[in-house]
């Protein structure tokens, strides 16, 4: 069996007295699409920040492509092939669609750039190719601030692709967009992952999207990883736990039995 692209070992993070993640361990195989789900406050976003080292773990290890990246600077992790996007857009709103992707590509090529305009000729064909992948090739000269929210999400994806990720982490990709657009966006992400041999981790609250687009689902609750499995396996576990809770409450007066979601 090949080495997992991502391996997380006993990740813990304390914020004062709050134990935000509790000995979280899992592995993700190359090419996998993994969903991380759980109620608000379960520790999903904190876990992603620990993996990308935007938050330093209190203890535990993160291995990416066999290398220990625990404590590594986030920009170095990006250059290793791990990119995170969404939830809060980080577009340059006053620049065009084209310029947003161009800057990301320049950064990945380790070129220096200043606050002065970036030469438009630089990496022109590459930038056009990334925009074409997400369906924005006809909007490359539009200012990012004036794009629809769905197109801004597509631009986020194009910027991420310009960083040549092997692992792409998406924080709530369906948030704020209409259902039809959310499904279109997720299908685009899956298609791009397959074509470019990318691994995907995404956090999502919309269970229809999770069960339709994830290969494997991991469930967090109160900072603990309580279940992982295929969508069908997670459905069975969820129904089983719900049934135990219903029987226990009815027959034995048990309150507060554990539920999966």
HELIX and SHEET records of a PDB file:
HELIX    1   1 UNK A   44  UNK A   51  1                                   8    
HELIX    2   2 UNK A   74  UNK A   80  1                                   7    
HELIX    3   3 UNK A   97  UNK A  108  1                                  12    
HELIX    4   4 UNK A  124  UNK A  133  1                                  10    
HELIX    5   5 UNK A  137  UNK A  139  5                                   3    
HELIX    6   6 UNK A  144  UNK A  146  5                                   3    
HELIX    7   7 UNK A  149  UNK A  161  1                                  13    
HELIX    8   8 UNK A  179  UNK A  196  1                                  18    
HELIX    9   9 UNK A  207  UNK A  213  1                                   7    
HELIX   10  10 UNK A  231  UNK A  247  1                                  17    
HELIX   11  11 UNK A  248  UNK A  252  3                                   5    
SHEET    1   A 4 UNK A  18  UNK A  28  0                                        
SHEET    2   A 4 UNK A   6  UNK A  15 -1                                        
SHEET    3   A 4 UNK A  59  UNK A  64 -1                                        
SHEET    4   A 4 UNK A  67  UNK A  68 -1                                        
SHEET    1   B 6 UNK A  82  UNK A  85  0                                        
SHEET    2   B 6 UNK A 167  UNK A 171  1                                        
SHEET    3   B 6 UNK A 199  UNK A 203  1                                        
SHEET    4   B 6 UNK A  33  UNK A  37  1                                        
SHEET    5   B 6 UNK A 216  UNK A 221  1                                        
SHEET    6   B 6 UNK A 224  UNK A 229 -1                                        
END                                                                             
